[in-house]
Amino acid sequence: MRDISYPPIIRTAKVLFKVLGLRFQMGGTEHVPTTGGALLAFNHVSYIDFVLGGLAAQPSKRLVRFMAKREVFDHSVGGPVMRSMHHISVDRGDGAASMDEALRYLEAGEVVGIFPEATISRSFEVKELKSGATRIAAQAGVPLIPVALWGTQRLMTKDHPRDFSRGKTIGIRVGEPMHPTGEDPVAETAELHRRLAALVEEAIDVYPAEEQPPGSWWLPASHGGTAPTPERAIELDAEEKAARAERKARKAEAGPADQDGDPAVG
């Protein structure tokens, strides 16, 4: 696969990381293979997880093709950039096409990144996982590698203002590969959840204490932080989904509008 834009974008991003004074705590990156297909399964705590998550494969000199929601690809600027890096568009209403694309990439020896939680975790703990990651890895016959990100939520996440002030630490922990067979996707997904949760715990434990004092909003409630509990996070997700559906219904009821905001005619 020919990459013209991806390498220079990575170099530019690394310069930006230095400007922001980001410090990286990396562990287990040797588990990302230097050749052949592999599926990296990430936890999801930030809007920019796919930007920083790719660093997990940098020591192995691999480029990660991330599966991201279609709306990112619909953006007039972000869309062309994502396509130029051969990322994979995911339609939440019909995931068959994106799954086929991921399989094609993996069978061609690419590294693909997936967020099996599907949406950002407001509790910063690992949410319930979709089974797509284990099913894709099993069908492609590639290793499924759990990767935990920590600290990315401090930059840009749901319900909080973005903060790109200098001097934050970003934790990236890569776990040992799983080798799903597809015989029991439910059990294999549960094992992926267990491994991801353990990696997040590890990332929290080694994170600089001075950067996450008790009461920090980016710390899970189970660690003395003020993030919503997993139960409250589920409620907030449901409220957000309902509000989105209401906005969509109102927009559909209003009909198309011209540039002045009046209903289109003709």
C-alpha positions in Angstrom: 0.0 0.0 0.0 1.5 3.3 -1.1 1.8 6.0 1.6 2.5 9.5 0.5 0.8 11.6 3.2 1.0 9.3 6.2 4.8 9.5 7.0 5.0 13.3 6.7 1.8 13.7 8.8 3.5 11.5 11.5 6.6 13.7 11.4 4.5 16.8 11.8 2.5 15.3 14.6 5.7 14.4 16.5 6.9 18.0 16.2 3.5 19.1 17.6 3.8 16.6 20.5 7.2 18.2 21.4 5.7 21.7 21.2 3.0 20.5 23.6 5.6 19.1 25.9 4.0 15.6 25.9 5.8 12.9 27.7 5.2 9.3 26.8 5.1 6.2 29.0 5.4 3.3 26.6 5.3 -0.4 27.6 4.9 -3.7 25.7 5.4 -2.2 22.2 7.4 -5.2 21.3 4.2 -7.1 21.0 3.3 -5.3 17.8 4.7 -7.5 15.0 7.2 -6.0 12.6 5.6 -7.8 9.6 2.2 -9.3 8.8 -1.3 -8.4 9.6 -2.4 -7.5 13.2 -5.4 -6.0 14.8 -4.8 -3.5 17.6 -7.8 -3.1 20.0 -7.8 0.2 21.9 -9.7 1.5 24.8 -11.4 4.8 24.0 -11.2 7.9 26.3 -10.5 10.8 23.9 -11.4 12.3 20.6 -7.8 12.1 19.6 -7.0 8.5 20.6 -6.4 7.5 17.0 -3.8 10.3 16.7 -1.8 9.2 19.7 -2.7 5.5 19.5 -0.6 5.0 16.4 2.5 5.5 18.4 2.1 2.0 19.8 3.2 0.7 16.5 6.0 3.1 15.8 8.8 1.1 17.5 7.9 -1.8 15.1 8.0 0.7 12.2 4.3 0.0 11.3 1.5 2.3 10.2 -1.9 1.7 11.8 -5.0 1.9 9.6 -7.7 3.0 12.1 -11.4 2.2 11.8 -13.2 5.5 12.5 -16.8 6.6 12.3 -18.1 7.8 8.9 -18.7 11.3 10.1 -15.0 11.9 10.3 -14.6 11.0 6.6 -17.5 13.3 5.7 -15.6 16.3 7.0 -14.4 18.6 4.2 -10.9 18.7 5.6 -10.6 15.6 7.8 -12.1 13.3 5.2 -9.5 13.6 2.5 -6.7 13.4 5.1 -8.2 10.2 6.6 -8.6 8.6 3.2 -5.0 9.6 2.2 -3.7 7.6 5.1 -5.9 4.6 4.2 -8.0 4.6 7.3 -11.3 2.8 7.3 -14.7 4.4 7.4 -17.3 2.8 9.7 -21.0 3.2 9.1 -22.6 2.5 12.5 -25.8 1.6 10.8 -24.2 -1.0 8.5 -20.8 -2.3 9.6 -20.5 -5.1 7.0 -18.6 -2.9 4.4 -16.1 -1.6 7.0 -15.5 -5.2 8.3 -14.8 -6.4 4.7 -12.4 -3.5 4.2 -10.6 -4.3 7.5 -10.3 -8.0 6.5 -8.9 -7.0 3.2 -6.2 -4.8 4.9 -5.3 -7.5 7.4 -5.1 -10.2 4.8 -2.7 -7.9 2.9 -0.5 -7.7 5.9 -1.5 -4.3 7.3 -2.0 -3.3 10.9 -5.5 -2.2 11.7 -6.7 -0.3 14.7 -10.2 -0.7 16.2 -12.1 0.8 19.2 -14.3 -2.1 20.3 -16.1 0.1 22.9 -17.4 2.1 19.8 -17.8 5.3 21.7 -15.8 7.3 24.3 -16.0 6.0 27.9 -17.1 8.8 30.1 -16.1 6.8 33.2 -12.6 6.3 31.7 -13.0 2.6 32.6 -13.4 0.0 29.8 -17.0 -0.2 28.7 -18.8 -3.2 27.3 -17.1 -4.3 24.1 -18.6 -5.1 20.7 -17.6 -8.5 19.4 -16.4 -7.2 16.0 -12.7 -7.1 17.1 -12.5 -10.8 18.0 -14.6 -11.8 14.9 -12.4 -9.8 12.5 -9.2 -11.1 14.0 -10.5 -14.7 13.9 -11.7 -14.4 10.3 -8.4 -12.8 9.1 -6.3 -15.2 11.1 -4.2 -12.4 12.7 -3.2 -11.7 16.3 -5.5 -9.4 18.3 -3.4 -7.1 20.4 -5.0 -5.0 23.3 -3.7 -1.5 23.7 -4.5 0.8 26.6 -4.3 4.6 26.3 -4.2 6.9 29.3 -3.9 10.6 29.7 -5.3 11.4 26.2 -8.6 12.3 27.9 -6.8 15.2 29.6 -6.4 16.9 26.1 -9.8 16.4 24.5 -12.8 14.3 25.6 -16.5 14.5 26.1 -18.1 16.9 28.6 -14.8 18.8 29.2 -13.1 21.7 27.5 -10.1 20.9 25.4 -6.7 21.5 27.1 -3.6 21.6 25.1 -1.4 23.3 27.8 2.1 21.9 28.0 3.5 19.1 30.1 1.1 16.2 30.1 2.0 12.5 30.2 0.5 10.0 27.8 0.5 6.4 28.7 0.5 3.6 26.1 0.5 0.0 27.3 0.5 -2.9 24.7 -0.6 -6.3 25.9 0.3 -9.8 24.7 -1.4 -10.9 21.5 -4.6 -13.0 21.6 -5.4 -15.5 18.9 -9.2 -15.7 18.6 -10.6 -18.7 16.8 -14.2 -17.4 16.4 -15.6 -20.5 18.1 -16.8 -18.5 21.1 -16.9 -14.8 20.3 -18.6 -13.9 23.5 -15.9 -15.6 25.7 -13.2 -14.2 23.5 -14.6 -10.7 23.8 -14.9 -11.0 27.5 -11.2 -12.0 27.6 -10.3 -9.0 25.5 -12.2 -6.8 28.0 -10.4 -8.3 30.9 -7.0 -7.7 29.3 -7.8 -4.1 28.3 -9.1 -3.3 31.8 -5.9 -4.8 33.3 -3.8 -2.7 31.0 -5.7 0.5 31.9 -5.2 -0.3 35.6 -1.5 -0.7 34.9 -1.3 2.6 33.0 -3.0 4.4 35.9 -0.7 2.8 38.4 2.5 3.9 36.7 1.2 7.3 35.8 2.9 10.2 37.6 1.1 10.7 40.8 1.6 14.5 40.7 -0.4 14.6 37.5 -3.5 12.7 38.8 -4.1 13.7 42.4 -7.2 12.4 44.1 -10.3 14.2 42.9 -9.0 14.7 39.3 -11.9 14.7 36.8 -9.9 12.4 34.5 -9.6 9.7 37.1 -12.2 6.9 37.4 -14.4 7.1 40.5 -12.9 3.7 41.6 -9.5 5.4 41.8 -10.7 8.4 43.9 -11.4 10.6 40.9 -14.6 12.5 40.1 -15.3 10.9 36.7 -18.8 9.4 36.5 -19.2 5.9 37.7 -19.8 3.3 34.9 -23.4 3.2 35.9 -23.8 7.0 35.6 -21.9 7.0 32.4 -24.4 4.6 30.9 -27.2 7.0 31.8 -25.3 10.0 30.3 -24.7 8.0 27.1 -28.5 7.3 26.9 -29.3 10.9 27.5 -26.9 12.0 24.8 -28.4 9.4 22.3 -31.9 10.6 23.1 -31.0 14.2 22.6 -29.3 13.4 19.3 -32.3 11.5 18.1 -34.6 14.5 19.0 -32.4 16.9 17.1 -32.4 14.6 14.1 -36.2 14.4 14.3 -36.6 18.2 14.6 -34.3 18.7 11.6 -36.3 16.2 9.5 -39.6 17.8 10.5 -38.3 21.3 9.6 -37.3 20.1 6.1 -34.5 21.5 3.9 -33.7 25.2 4.3 -32.1 27.7 2.1 -29.2 29.9 3.1 -31.5 32.4 4.9 -32.9 29.6 7.0 -36.3 29.5 5.2 -37.8 26.3 3.9 -36.5 25.5 0.4 -39.0 25.9 -2.4 -39.3 24.2 -5.7 
